[in-house]
Each structure stands twice: as structure tokens, then as C-alpha cells.
Amino acid sequence: MSKKYKVVHDRQNCIGCAMCAQLCPQSWKISEEDGLASLEGADKKGDLHVGEIHESDLEDNLNAEASCPVNVIKVESE
């Protein structure tokens, strides 16, 4: 069984640079409504969007986290 990880996205502070969507298109999309990044399958929890990824998507999501110029993506072990 593959390990799962939690991704926390502070979407309200996203600037819509799209680096996450370029590096990890299986998890991230740019909203046509407001031009900000959206984590696929995430639930809104207060001001944050929280989702779950599989271990197979970990490396790409860590690259997205590292490349975010405003540090609004956090990948955590569950």
C-alpha cells in the first residue's frame, strides 16, 4: 500500500504564477475563474485548501512546493 501525504494550499495568498501546474499537472490546475492555482480534490478548511496525494505524486508536489515564489504550498506526511 502506498503512503499518502497531505498538501495544504493557502489559496488566498496564491499569485497565480502557475509553476505548480507546470511542474505537477496531475495535482494542480489554474482556475479559469480567478487565475489562481487549485489543488485537485482539495477540501476547503477555513482559509486553506487541504488535499491528499499518493506517494507516486510526492516528488512533483515537493518540486511545486519548492518553486512557489510565495510559499503557499506545504507538503506534509500524514
Buried (B, 14 or more C-beta within 10 A) or exposed (E): EEEEBEBBBBBEEBEEBBBBBEBBEEBBBBEEEEEBBBBBEBEEEEEBBBBBBEEEBBEBBBBBBEBBEEEBBBBEEE
